[in-house]
Amino acid sequence: MVEGRATQEQLPKNRGILDVFTRVCIVQRSLLTKKIKTMKAIAICAPFFAFGLSGCLNDFTIPEQITSLNVDCTPENVQVFDEKIELSGEQSWTAKCKGKVYYCSYFPESDAGCYELDE
């Protein structure tokens, strides 16, 4: 078979109603096999595609997103400064939003949090 399709040479010679039925079954089976392969590919690729797009659809940095989740602000209103990244992977920064100043930290394998600083 070529690419999951039955060719004319691979089909049995016409010898009656049984051969016609056999021809139909071979063609249907090859179409079903192709359909199943397509469905498997879609099922495997769709989550990766959706996950990839979710990160591409916003223009906010990790500190802006984490700050907005931990305080009452939107990412657009968060101003991040004094950002530091340690060799361990821990990130820390100071953020300002709605006139309040916050110290935030994020460790990828653990937790993230922000607390308000007194000015």
C-alpha positions in Angstrom: 0.0 0.0 0.0 1.1 3.5 -0.7 0.5 6.1 2.0 -2.4 4.0 3.5 -4.3 3.9 0.2 -5.2 0.9 -1.8 -4.1 1.1 -5.5 -6.0 -0.5 -8.4 -3.3 -3.2 -8.7 -3.7 -4.2 -5.0 -7.4 -4.7 -5.3 -8.7 -8.2 -6.2 -9.8 -8.8 -9.8 -13.5 -8.5 -10.4 -14.9 -12.0 -9.9 -18.4 -11.3 -8.6 -20.3 -9.6 -5.8 -17.9 -11.0 -3.1 -14.9 -9.3 -4.8 -16.8 -6.0 -5.1 -17.5 -6.2 -1.4 -13.9 -6.9 -0.7 -12.8 -3.9 -2.8 -15.2 -1.7 -0.8 -13.9 -3.0 2.5 -10.2 -2.4 1.5 -10.9 1.1 0.4 -12.9 1.9 3.5 -10.3 0.4 5.8 -7.5 2.5 4.2 -9.6 5.7 4.6 -10.4 4.8 8.2 -6.7 4.2 8.9 -5.8 7.6 7.4 -8.6 9.3 9.4 -7.4 7.7 12.7 -3.8 8.8 12.0 -5.0 12.3 11.4 -7.0 12.3 14.6 -4.1 11.0 16.6 -1.8 13.7 15.3 -4.4 16.4 16.2 -4.9 15.0 19.7 -1.1 15.0 20.3 -0.3 18.4 18.7 -3.3 20.4 20.0 -2.3 20.7 23.6 1.3 21.7 22.7 0.0 24.3 20.3 -2.5 25.7 22.8 0.1 25.8 25.6 2.6 27.5 23.3 0.1 30.1 22.3 -0.9 30.9 25.9 2.6 32.2 26.6 2.8 34.2 23.4 -0.5 36.0 23.8 0.6 38.4 26.5 3.4 40.9 26.7 3.9 40.8 30.5 7.0 39.6 32.3 6.9 36.9 35.0 7.4 39.6 37.8 4.5 41.6 36.4 2.2 38.6 36.2 3.1 37.3 39.7 2.7 40.8 41.3 -0.7 41.2 39.7 -1.8 37.8 41.0 -0.7 38.6 44.6 -1.8 42.2 44.9 -4.9 44.0 43.7 -3.5 45.3 40.4 -3.6 44.4 36.7 -0.3 43.7 35.0 -0.6 46.9 33.0 -0.4 48.9 36.3 2.6 47.1 37.8 6.0 48.8 37.6 8.9 46.5 38.3 12.3 47.6 39.4 15.4 46.2 41.3 14.9 42.8 39.7 17.4 40.2 40.8 17.9 36.6 39.7 20.0 34.3 41.9 22.0 31.3 40.7 19.5 29.1 42.4 16.8 30.4 40.1 15.0 32.5 42.7 13.8 35.9 41.4 13.1 38.9 43.5 12.0 42.4 42.7 10.3 45.5 44.0 7.1 46.5 42.4 4.9 49.6 42.6 1.2 49.7 41.9 -1.5 52.2 42.8 0.9 54.1 45.0 1.9 51.1 47.1 5.4 49.4 47.0 5.7 45.6 47.2 8.6 43.2 47.6 8.1 40.0 45.7 9.9 36.8 45.2 9.5 33.7 43.0 11.2 30.4 43.1 10.2 28.1 40.2 10.1 24.8 42.2 8.3 26.4 45.2 6.2 29.4 45.7 5.8 33.1 44.8 4.6 35.9 47.0 4.5 39.6 47.6 4.2 41.7 50.7 3.7 45.5 51.1 6.7 47.6 52.1 6.3 50.7 54.4 7.6 53.7 52.5 
